[in-house]
Amino acid sequence: MDRTKGEVWVFAEQEEGKLSEIPFELLGKGRELADKLGVPLAAIVLGDGVEGLAGALFEGGADKVHVVDDPALKVFRNKAYRHAMVEVIKECQPQIVIFGATHMGRDLGPSVASALRCGLTADCTDLQIGEYTDMKTKEVFSNVLLQCRPAFGGNIIATIVNPRNWPQMATVREGVMKPLDKKPGATGEVIKHSAHLEGVEIPVEVVDIIRKHSSVNIKGARIIVAGGAGVGSKENFKLLHELAGLLGGAVGGSRAAVDLGYCEHERQIGQTGVTVRPALFISCGISGAVQHLAGMQDSAKIIAINTDKDAPIFKVAHYGIVGDLSVVIPKMIKAIKAKGE
């Protein structure tokens, strides 16, 4: 089988019969990769009684859905999922397989790659199809997966290729890729596979699942008020919380603000944090380093407040205010309160 004709696969993560958001984000990028290669885009879903999820995956952009349905896959256990994935990948020979950089994806993806003796790039922020020339042999590889991810603490972007050992595999950070517009009623081909678990000893038994929910969820917020080192202190961040509260939004921060202890890591926006696309992003005291911009520049409307008129943040902002945030934000709060009276 010609591996260059293989499909592009997206691992459709599900739990208790419900798909997470990440498969739809991956399908958005997968569509771009598959179209560039001229091959089908497929999703692969593992679980117990999960064939019914195919419809949502077709609506999300998949041409095909590979289904591995087995009672032993009801809950995620690495050995069972890994064995099933490896056997189906060997059977179908996709050329690209991408996972979400979630707890499940970070566990499953590398173990599948190891079993197949192929490479995997973790926590990618972009994927492209391109050409690669081996600097030693001068051999040219066409249509390889260029896997981009932050390196050295987010200070540079590394592009990693794996042209000789296929499938090419990567995990992709949540929130980075944009889902396609849903196509209600879309259909496609459903391919059923055996889990190939006969005689496979699965040493782990799941006794109970205890969910821990964080009180911080900026990824889905429609309005975000974010602060950087320029906020000056954790105490001053209270102004941002007050403004966000009045607007019904959430508070975020740059890496510098997190490193200084002004806000929690869960609120960090950028290449080493989360990627957000709110309807309104208010940037306060953030200079606009490229690592931060990558995590928020696709916001529908950006308002930037900074004392430095040459701050890079103003290049992506729709509205810019050159001023001291400790003066500007209280005025905004006062105006919002007056409007509500």
Buried (B, 14 or more C-beta within 10 A) or exposed (E): EEEEEBBBBBBBBBEEEEBBBBBBBBBBBBBBBBEEBEBBBBBBBBBBEBBEBBBBBBBBBBBBBBBBBBEBBBBBBBBBBBBBBBBBBEEBBBBBBBBBBBEBBBBBBBBBBEBBEBBBBBBBBBBBBEEBEEEEEEEEBEBBBBBBBBEEEBEEBEBBBBBEEBBBBBBBBBBBBBBBEEEEEBEBEBBEBEBBBEEBEEEEEEEEEEEEEEEBEBBEBEBBBBBBBBBBEEEBBEBBBBBBEBBEBBBBBBBBBBEBEBBBEBBBBBBBBBBBBBEBBBBBBBBBBBBBBBBBBBBEEBBBBBEEEEBBBBEBBEEBBBBBBBEBBEEBBEEEEEEEE
